[in-house]
Amino acid sequence: MPTGYTGTILRVDLTSGTISREHPGEDFYRTYMGGGAIGTYFLLRETTRETDAFSEHNLITIVPGVPTGAAVSGVSRCCFTSLSPETGAVADSQAGGELGPMIKRAGYDAIIVTGKAPAPSYLLVDDATVEIRDASHLWGRSVLEVHELLSSEIGGRKICILQCGPAGERRVRFSCLMADLHDVAGRTGIGAVFGSKNLRALVVRGTNKVQFADSDGLKELARMAAQRLPGAGFPTTLHKYGTPGVLAFQAEAGNLSTHNYTRGFHEDYKALSGQTFQPIIGAGQTTCYACVVGCRKKVRAEKPYLVTDRMGGPEFETLGLLGSNLDITDAVAVAKANELCNSYGLDTITMGGLAAYVFESMEHGLIPPEAAEGRSLRFGDAEGLLWLIEKVALRDGIGDVLAEGFEAAVQHFGEETRAFAMHVKNHGLAAHMTQVKPSQALIYAVCPIGADHMSSEHDWLLAKPGDLSWGLGILGEGDSASTGLNKVRMSVYSQYFYSMLDTLCLCMFCWGCGNLFSYRDLDALLLSTVGWNTTLWELMKVGERRINMMRQFNAKRGFGREHDSLPSRLAEPLPDGPSQGRRVSKEALAEMRDMYYSLMGWDLQSGNPTRGKLLEMGLEWTL
C-alpha cells in the first residue's frame, strides 16, 4: 500500500456526468509528484493548440502534492492548473488552507474536471461518494452567501468549499478561486474556467486518515518548525503581521509599485503597513492546516467603510496594487476593495493593474468620462475604485471591456493607451519593481504563466553568498542591481527550486530559501511522508521538469521569445525615492534573456525547449 499518496485520481466529466477513477503507478508519482507538474501533464495530454479556454474540452486539475496532509508547517497547499482564459497559455495557481489535506483524506491525489454541465452545478466529493448537484440556487450569489448555503446544505462534519464567485460565472478572464473564504488561488483566471463549465463550487469532505511512512519523523519536523519560528526572520514577521508586515521594508527599498509603476516609493507608505493598521483594524488570524506561522491576518472596520472579518485581509500584493499603485493609502479603503474582489471572485493584482490603466488613461484624456457613466476616475479615488470593481465583476459598461483584460482594453480604447497597460501576456504585474530587482525583470518576462513574483527567489539571495545560494549550485555573487551571468544563474536555479515547491505544494514562507526549513529537511519530509530516499538533485529535476512542461505547452499554442517582453515603462529609470535612477534597460534584459535560454537548454531563436532538453527531462512524449 502506498504512503503519502493514495494511488487514486478522481475524474469527473460534467458533460456526461461520468465519474471515474484512475490508478497510476509509483513511477508516475515519482516523476511528477503532484501540483502543477501533474496538472500540466494532463493538460499536455488532453488539449490541443485549437482548444479554447472556455471550451468544454479544456480541463481543470486540482492537485495537492505527495506530502500534502502531513501535520507539518507549510505542507498544505493545493495547485490548480488549466488553460488560461487570461493569457491563452498555461494557467497555474495555488492556495493554502485545508483543501489540499481534505482532498487527500477523501482518498484522492488529484481531481480532474472536464466537460461542461448542462446547467449550474456544484461538485460534491464526500469520501467515496461523488455527486454532481444542482447549483441554480447558488448562481449569482456572493462568495460568502454560497459558503453559508453550502455549509448548511451539506452539514455534518467539516467540509472545504472551493468556488469561483459571480465574476467567474460571468467569465471575467482574471477571476479567481476562493477556498473557504480566506484562501485564494488568485492568478491566471481559473475562476472563469469554473464559470464556463457551469461549475460554481467544489465541496470536499474527507474522513479517512492519510497513511505516512514515518509518523515520528513528521513529529520531529513539526517540532523543529515551532522551535525555529521565534528567530526565523521573515517567517517571524509574517507570524506577527502577515505579508503586510513587509510593506514598509519594500517601500524603503524603493520596491513598492506606485502611480502605475512610475515610482517605487509612496510618501504615505506607512499607512499601508501592517505594523500601522493591524493595531487599528486587525481582527485576529487564521492559519493553514498544521502551520505555526499563521500569516493570514483578518481585518474589521466600520468606517469610512464597513469591512467584515469573514473574507480575509489584504496581503502585500493587494496593498500595492489596490493601494500605493493607485495612490490610495487609506488601509480601510484597500481592505474594502479587497473584500469586494474576494466577494465577487476577482484577482486583486490584475484588477489593480487595470484600474491604474483606466486612471492614467483618463488622466491623459484617452478614456472619456462618458465611458465611465460620466465619472472622471483618477488616482487616489477610492470611491471610483470600488465602483470600478463592481462594474468589472458584473461586466457592466466599461467593466465589460476590462473583464477581457489589458489587450482587449487597449484595442477598445486605442493604441495610445498601451503605454499605461502594465502586463506580460495579458497578466497583470505584481507589486515588486523590475527596475529594482533585475531577477524579477527576467522572470516576469519569461515565466510561462505571465509576470509572477513567486516563481523564483529574489535578488537578495545572490547578494548574500553562502549556504543558501551555494546549496542550490549558485556560483559567484552580485549586488541587487547586477544583471550578469551570476544573476541569471541565480534566477534559473531558484526557479527550479520554487517550481519544485509548487510541485510538492509546499509553502515558500516555510520551505523557501532561508525560512523555517533547510534544503536537507526536504529529504526528511519525503522520507517521512512517502518513504522515498530522495536527494535535492532529484527534487530540483522535478521542478525543472515542470517548467519545461509548461513552456512546451505554451510552445504548442504559438508562444515564444517574442512574448517574453516587458512594458516599455519598466525600462525607464525611476525618477525619485530610494531607488532613484534604477532600471533594467531593454538591452540588458535582452542579454539576460539570451543567457536564461542558454542555461535552460532552450532554443535561442524560439525561446522554447529543444528536443534534447525534452529528452533529458523524460518528456519525449510531448514532442
C-alpha positions in Angstrom: 0.0 0.0 0.0 1.5 3.4 -0.9 2.2 6.0 1.8 1.8 9.8 1.3 -0.1 9.4 -2.0 -3.4 7.4 -2.2 -2.8 6.0 -5.7 -6.2 7.3 -7.0 -7.0 10.2 -9.3 -10.7 11.2 -9.5 -12.0 12.2 -12.9 -15.4 14.0 -13.4 -16.9 14.7 -16.9 -19.5 17.4 -16.4 -21.0 16.9 -19.8 -21.9 13.3 -19.5 -22.0 13.1 -15.7 -19.4 10.3 -15.8 -17.3 9.8 -12.7 -14.3 7.5 -12.9 -11.0 6.8 -11.1 -7.5 6.2 -12.4 -4.7 4.4 -10.6 -1.2 5.5 -11.8 1.8 3.5 -10.7 4.6 4.6 -8.4 6.8 5.7 -11.3 4.2 8.3 -12.3 4.2 9.8 -8.8 8.0 9.7 -8.5 8.3 11.5 -11.8 5.6 14.2 -11.3 5.0 14.2 -7.5 1.9 16.5 -7.6 0.8 20.1 -8.0 1.4 21.8 -11.3 3.5 19.0 -12.7 0.7 16.5 -12.6 -1.7 19.3 -13.8 0.4 20.2 -16.8 0.9 16.5 -17.6 -2.8 16.1 -18.2 -3.1 19.4 -19.9 -0.4 18.4 -22.4 -2.0 15.0 -22.9 -5.6 16.1 -23.4 -5.8 19.5 -25.1 -4.7 20.7 -28.5 -3.5 24.0 -30.0 -7.1 24.7 -31.0 -8.6 24.2 -27.6 -10.3 27.3 -26.2 -10.1 28.1 -22.5 -13.9 28.3 -22.4 -14.4 25.1 -24.4 -15.8 22.0 -22.7 -12.6 20.4 -23.9 -10.5 22.4 -21.5 -9.8 20.8 -18.2 -9.1 21.8 -14.6 -6.9 19.8 -12.3 -7.0 20.3 -8.6 -3.9 18.6 -7.2 -2.1 18.6 -3.8 1.4 17.1 -3.5 2.6 13.7 -2.4 3.4 15.0 1.1 0.2 17.0 1.5 -1.8 16.3 4.6 1.2 15.7 6.9 0.8 17.8 10.1 3.9 19.9 9.3 4.0 23.6 8.7 3.8 24.6 5.1 2.7 21.2 3.8 -0.9 22.1 3.0 -1.1 23.8 -0.4 -3.1 22.8 -3.4 -2.4 23.6 -7.1 -4.9 24.4 -9.8 -4.0 24.1 -13.5 -5.8 24.7 -16.7 -5.6 26.6 -20.0 -5.8 30.2 -19.0 -8.6 32.4 -20.4 -6.5 35.4 -19.4 -3.3 34.6 -21.3 -4.1 31.7 -23.6 -1.1 30.0 -22.1 -0.9 27.5 -19.2 -2.8 28.6 -16.1 -1.3 27.7 -12.7 -2.2 29.0 -9.3 -2.0 27.7 -5.7 -3.9 28.2 -2.4 -3.2 27.1 1.1 -5.7 26.3 3.9 -7.4 23.0 4.4 -8.4 22.0 0.8 -5.3 20.0 -0.1 -5.3 17.9 3.0 -9.0 17.4 2.7 -8.7 16.0 -0.8 -6.1 13.6 0.4 -8.3 12.5 3.3 -11.1 11.9 0.9 -8.9 9.4 -0.9 -7.6 11.3 -3.9 -4.3 12.6 -5.2 -5.9 14.8 -7.8 -9.3 15.8 -9.1 -9.7 16.3 -12.9 -12.7 18.1 -14.2 -13.6 18.1 -17.9 -16.7 18.9 -19.9 -19.5 21.4 -19.2 -22.5 20.9 -17.1 -25.8 21.5 -18.9 -27.0 23.7 -16.0 -25.4 25.5 -13.0 -23.9 22.8 -10.8 -21.6 22.1 -7.9 -19.4 19.0 -7.3 -19.6 17.2 -4.0 -16.7 14.8 -3.1 -17.6 13.1 0.1 -15.0 10.4 0.5 -16.0 7.7 -2.0 -19.4 9.4 -2.8 -19.1 11.8 -5.7 -22.1 13.7 -7.0 -22.8 16.5 -9.5 -25.6 18.6 -7.9 -27.8 21.4 -8.9 -26.5 24.9 -8.2 -29.3 27.0 -9.6 -30.0 28.4 -6.1 -26.3 29.4 -5.8 -25.9 31.2 -9.1 -25.4 35.0 -8.9 -24.7 35.0 -5.2 -21.7 36.3 -3.4 -18.8 34.0 -2.2 -19.9 34.4 1.4 -23.6 33.7 0.6 -22.7 30.5 -1.3 -20.3 29.4 1.5 -23.1 29.8 4.1 -25.7 28.0 1.9 -23.4 25.0 1.1 -22.3 24.7 4.7 -25.9 24.5 5.8 -26.9 22.2 2.9 -24.1 19.6 3.3 -24.0 19.8 7.1 -22.3 17.2 9.3 -18.5 17.1 9.7 -16.1 19.7 8.4 -16.1 20.4 4.7 -13.9 22.5 2.4 -15.6 24.8 -0.2 -13.8 26.0 -3.4 -15.8 28.4 -5.6 -15.5 30.8 -8.5 -17.8 33.7 -7.4 -20.1 35.8 -9.6 -17.1 37.1 -11.6 -16.3 33.5 -12.6 -19.9 32.9 -13.6 -19.6 35.8 -15.9 -16.3 34.6 -17.3 -14.3 37.6 -16.2 -11.0 36.4 -17.6 -9.0 37.1 -14.5 -11.5 35.8 -12.0 -10.0 33.7 -9.1 -11.0 30.7 -7.0 -11.9 31.3 -3.3 -11.3 28.4 -0.9 -13.1 28.7 2.5 -13.4 32.5 2.3 -9.7 33.2 3.4 -7.6 31.3 0.8 -7.3 32.5 -2.8 -6.0 30.9 -5.9 -5.8 34.4 -7.4 -3.9 34.2 -10.6 -4.4 33.2 -14.3 -8.2 33.2 -14.4 -9.1 29.7 -13.4 -12.3 31.0 -11.8 -13.5 31.9 -15.3 -12.9 28.3 -16.4 -15.1 27.1 -13.5 -17.8 29.5 -14.7 -17.5 28.4 -18.3 -18.2 24.8 -17.2 -21.3 25.9 -15.2 -19.4 24.8 -12.1 -19.9 27.1 -9.2 -18.2 25.2 -6.5 -16.4 22.1 -5.4 -17.2 20.8 -1.9 -14.9 18.2 -0.4 -15.2 16.2 2.8 -12.6 13.6 3.7 -12.8 11.5 6.8 -10.0 9.0 6.1 -6.5 9.0 7.7 -3.7 9.5 5.2 -1.0 6.9 5.7 2.5 8.2 6.0 5.8 6.3 6.2 7.2 7.7 9.5 5.0 9.5 12.0 7.9 10.1 14.4 9.8 11.8 11.6 6.9 14.1 10.8 6.5 15.0 14.5 10.2 16.0 14.6 9.7 18.3 11.6 6.7 19.8 13.2 8.6 20.4 16.4 11.5 22.0 14.5 9.2 24.5 12.9 7.8 25.6 16.2 11.3 25.9 17.8 12.7 27.9 14.9 9.9 30.3 14.4 10.8 32.9 17.0 14.2 33.6 15.4 13.4 32.9 11.8 13.4 36.4 10.4 10.9 36.6 7.6 8.5 33.9 9.0 8.6 35.7 12.3 7.4 38.9 10.7 4.7 37.0 8.9 3.6 35.5 12.2 3.2 38.9 13.7 1.8 41.0 10.8 1.3 38.7 7.8 2.6 39.8 4.4 1.6 43.5 5.2 4.5 43.4 7.6 7.0 43.6 4.7 5.4 46.6 3.0 7.4 49.2 4.9 10.7 47.4 4.2 9.9 47.1 0.5 8.8 50.8 0.3 12.0 51.9 2.0 14.0 49.9 -0.6 12.1 51.7 -3.4 10.4 48.5 -4.3 6.7 49.3 -4.0 4.6 49.9 -7.1 3.3 53.5 -7.0 1.3 55.5 -9.5 1.1 52.8 -12.1 4.7 51.7 -11.8 6.1 55.2 -12.5 7.7 55.3 -9.0 9.0 52.7 -6.5 8.1 54.7 -3.3 5.0 56.4 -1.9 5.4 59.1 0.8 2.5 57.8 2.8 3.5 54.1 2.6 3.4 53.7 6.4 -0.4 54.0 6.4 -0.5 50.7 4.4 2.0 48.9 6.6 0.7 46.0 8.7 2.6 47.4 11.7 0.4 50.6 11.4 -3.0 49.3 10.5 -3.2 46.0 12.3 -3.5 47.6 15.8 -6.4 49.6 14.5 -8.4 47.2 12.3 -6.7 43.9 12.9 -9.2 41.1 13.8 -7.1 38.1 14.5 -5.8 35.5 12.2 -6.4 32.2 10.5 -3.8 29.6 9.6 -3.3 26.8 7.1 -3.5 23.2 8.2 -1.0 22.4 11.0 1.1 25.6 10.3 2.8 27.6 13.1 3.3 30.7 11.0 -0.3 31.9 10.9 0.4 34.6 8.3 -3.2 35.2 7.2 -4.4 38.3 9.1 -8.1 39.3 9.3 -9.3 42.9 9.4 -12.6 44.5 10.5 -13.7 48.1 10.2 -16.9 50.2 10.5 -15.7 53.5 8.9 -15.1 55.0 6.5 -16.2 51.6 5.0 -17.8 48.6 6.6 -15.4 45.7 6.3 -16.2 42.2 7.5 -13.7 39.9 9.1 -15.1 36.9 7.2 -13.4 37.5 3.9 -9.7 37.8 4.8 -7.5 40.8 4.9 -5.4 42.4 2.2 -2.0 40.9 1.5 1.1 42.8 0.5 0.4 42.5 -3.2 -3.1 43.7 -2.7 -1.9 46.7 -0.6 0.4 47.5 -3.5 -1.9 47.1 -6.5 -5.1 48.4 -4.9 -3.3 50.8 -2.7 0.0 52.6 -3.5 -0.1 51.8 -7.2 -3.4 53.8 -7.3 -2.2 56.4 -4.8 -4.8 55.1 -2.3 -3.2 55.0 1.2 -6.3 54.5 3.4 -5.9 50.9 4.6 -9.6 50.6 5.3 -10.4 51.6 1.7 -7.9 49.0 0.4 -9.4 46.4 2.8 -12.9 47.2 1.4 -11.6 46.8 -2.2 -10.0 43.5 -1.2 -13.3 42.4 0.3 -15.2 43.3 -2.8 -12.8 41.4 -5.0 -13.0 38.3 -2.8 -16.8 38.5 -2.6 -17.0 38.6 -6.4 -14.0 36.3 -7.0 -11.6 38.7 -8.7 -7.8 38.6 -8.8 -6.8 41.7 -6.8 -3.4 42.1 -8.7 -4.8 42.3 -12.2 -7.8 44.3 -11.0 -5.5 46.8 -9.5 -3.4 47.0 -12.7 -6.4 47.5 -14.9 -7.7 50.2 -12.5 -4.4 52.0 -12.8 -4.6 51.7 -16.6 -8.0 53.4 -16.6 -7.0 56.1 -14.1 -3.9 57.1 -16.1 -5.7 56.9 -19.5 -8.4 59.2 -18.1 -5.7 61.5 -16.7 -4.3 61.9 -20.2 -7.8 62.3 -21.8 -7.6 59.0 -23.7 -10.7 57.5 -22.0 -13.5 60.0 -21.8 -15.8 60.3 -18.7 -18.7 59.1 -20.9 -17.1 55.6 -21.0 -17.5 55.5 -17.2 -21.0 56.8 -16.9 -19.7 60.4 -16.6 -17.2 59.6 -13.9 -13.7 61.1 -14.0 -11.8 58.2 -12.4 -8.4 59.3 -11.1 -5.5 58.3 -8.9 -6.4 58.4 -5.2 -10.1 57.9 -5.9 -11.1 55.1 -3.5 -14.8 55.5 -4.3 -14.0 55.3 -8.0 -12.0 52.1 -7.4 -14.9 50.4 -5.5 -17.3 51.4 -8.3 -15.0 50.0 -11.0 -14.6 46.7 -9.2 -18.3 46.1 -9.2 -18.6 47.2 -12.9 -15.9 44.6 -13.8 -17.4 41.8 -11.7 -20.8 42.4 -13.2 -19.5 43.0 -16.8 -21.4 46.3 -16.9 -20.4 49.1 -19.2 -16.7 49.8 -19.0 -16.4 46.8 -16.8 -17.3 44.5 -19.7 -14.3 45.8 -21.6 -11.9 45.5 -18.7 -13.2 42.0 -17.9 -11.5 40.8 -21.1 -8.1 42.1 -19.9 -5.4 44.6 -20.9 -5.1 43.7 -24.6 -8.9 44.0 -25.2 -8.9 47.3 -23.3 -6.1 48.7 -25.5 -7.9 47.5 -28.6 -11.1 49.2 -27.4 -9.8 52.5 -26.1 -6.9 52.9 -28.6 -3.2 52.1 -29.1 -2.2 55.4 -27.3 -3.3 53.8 -24.1 -0.9 50.9 -24.4 1.8 52.8 -22.5 -0.3 52.6 -19.4 -1.1 48.8 -19.7 1.3 47.1 -17.3 1.1 43.4 -18.1 3.0 40.4 -19.5 1.0 38.0 -21.7 -2.2 39.9 -20.6 -1.3 39.0 -17.0 -1.1 41.9 -14.5 2.3 42.6 -12.8 2.9 42.1 -9.1 3.9 44.9 -6.8 7.7 44.3 -7.0 9.5 46.7 -9.2 11.6 45.2 -12.0 13.7 48.3 -12.1 14.9 47.5 -8.6 15.0 43.7 -8.9 16.6 42.6 -12.2 15.9 38.9 -11.4 12.2 39.8 -11.4 12.5 41.7 -14.7 13.8 38.5 -16.2 11.3 36.1 -14.5 8.3 38.4 -15.2 9.2 38.3 -18.9 9.9 34.5 -19.3 7.6 32.9 -16.7 5.1 30.6 -18.5 2.1 31.9 -16.7 2.9 35.6 -17.2 4.5 38.0 -14.7 4.9 36.2 -11.4 6.8 37.2 -8.3 6.6 33.7 -6.6 8.3 31.7 -9.3 11.9 32.3 -8.2 13.9 33.8 -5.3 14.6 37.5 -5.4 18.0 39.3 -5.8 19.0 39.2 -2.1 20.0 35.5 -2.5 23.0 36.4 -4.7 23.9 39.5 -2.7 24.5 37.3 0.3 26.6 34.3 -0.9 26.7 31.4 1.5 25.0 28.1 2.1 21.6 29.3 0.9 22.9 30.1 -2.6 25.7 27.5 -2.7 23.2 24.8 -1.7 21.3 25.4 -4.9 24.5 25.4 -7.0 24.5 29.2 -7.5 28.1 30.4 -8.1 29.6 33.8 -7.5 27.9 36.9 -6.1 26.3 40.1 -7.3 24.6 43.2 -5.8 20.9 43.8 -6.1 21.4 45.8 -9.3 23.6 43.3 -11.2 22.3 41.8 -14.5 25.2 39.5 -15.4 25.6 35.7 -15.7 25.6 35.2 -11.9 22.2 36.9 -11.6 20.7 34.9 -14.4 22.1 31.6 -13.0 20.5 32.5 -9.6 17.2 33.1 -11.4 17.3 29.8 -13.2 18.4 27.6 -10.3 16.0 29.3 -7.8 13.2 28.9 -10.4 13.9 25.2 -10.4 13.7 25.2 -6.7 10.4 27.2 -6.4 8.9 25.1 -9.2 9.7 22.1 -7.1 7.9 23.6 -4.1 4.9 24.2 -6.3 5.0 20.6 -7.4 5.2 19.3 -3.9 2.7 22.0 -2.9 4.9 23.4 -0.1 4.6 26.9 1.1 7.6 29.2 0.3 7.1 31.0 3.6 8.1 27.8 5.4 10.2 25.9 2.8 11.6 28.8 0.7 15.2 29.8 0.9 16.3 30.8 4.4 12.9 30.3 6.1 11.8 27.6 8.6 13.3 24.5 6.9 16.6 23.7 5.2 17.3 22.0 1.9 18.1 18.8 3.8 14.8 18.9 5.6 13.1 18.3 2.2 14.8 14.9 2.0 13.5 14.2 5.5 10.0 15.3 4.5 9.8 12.9 1.5 11.3 10.1 3.5 8.8 10.6 6.4 5.7 11.0 4.1 6.2 8.8 1.1 9.2 6.7 2.2 11.3 7.8 -0.7 15.0 8.4 -0.2 15.3 11.4 -2.4 18.1 13.9 -3.0 18.0 17.6 -3.7 19.2 16.8 -7.2 16.2 14.7 -7.9 13.8 17.3 -6.4 15.4 20.1 -8.4 14.9 18.0 -11.6 11.2 17.6 -10.7 11.0 21.4 -10.6 12.9 21.8 -13.9 10.6 19.2 -15.5 7.5 21.2 -14.5 8.9 24.4 -16.1 9.8 22.6 -19.3 6.3 21.0 -19.5 4.7 24.4 -19.0 6.9 26.0 -21.6 6.3 23.1 -24.0 2.6 23.5 -23.6 2.9 27.2 -24.4 5.1 26.5 -27.4 2.4 24.2 -28.8 0.0 27.1 -28.6 2.3 29.5 -30.5 4.1 31.2 -27.7 7.8 32.0 -28.0 10.6 34.5 -27.5 8.5 37.5 -28.8 6.1 37.1 -25.9 8.9 37.3 -23.3 9.0 41.1 -23.0 8.1 43.8 -20.5 6.1 47.0 -20.9 8.4 49.8 -22.1 7.8 51.9 -19.0 9.8 49.4 -16.9 13.0 50.2 -18.9 12.8 53.8 -17.8 14.9 54.9 -14.7 12.8 55.6 -11.6 12.6 59.3 -11.0 12.9 59.6 -7.2 12.9 57.9 -3.9 15.3 55.3 -2.5 15.6 53.6 -5.9 16.1 56.8 -7.9 17.8 56.1 -11.2 17.4 52.3 -11.1 16.3 50.4 -14.2 17.0 47.4 -16.3 17.4 48.6 -19.9 15.9 46.8 -22.8 19.4 45.9 -23.9 20.3 44.4 -20.5 17.1 42.5 -20.4 17.7 41.0 -23.9 21.2 39.8 -22.8 19.7 38.3 -19.6 17.0 36.6 -21.7 19.6 35.0 -24.0 21.7 33.8 -21.1 18.5 32.4 -19.5 17.5 30.4 -22.6 21.1 29.1 -22.9 21.1 28.0 -19.2 17.7 26.4 -19.6 18.8 24.5 -22.7 16.2 26.1 -24.9 16.5 27.3 -28.4 17.7 30.9 -28.7 15.5 31.8 -31.6 12.2 30.5 -30.3 12.9 30.6 -26.6 11.4 27.1 -26.3 12.7 23.7 -25.1 14.8 21.8 -27.6 14.4 18.2 -28.5 17.5 17.4 -26.4 16.2 19.1 -23.3 12.8 17.3 -23.6 14.6 14.0 -23.9 16.8 14.8 -20.9 13.7 15.6 -18.8 11.9 12.4 -19.9 9.4 14.4 -21.8 9.8 12.9 -25.2 6.1 12.1 -25.2 5.5 15.9 -25.6 7.3 16.1 -29.0 
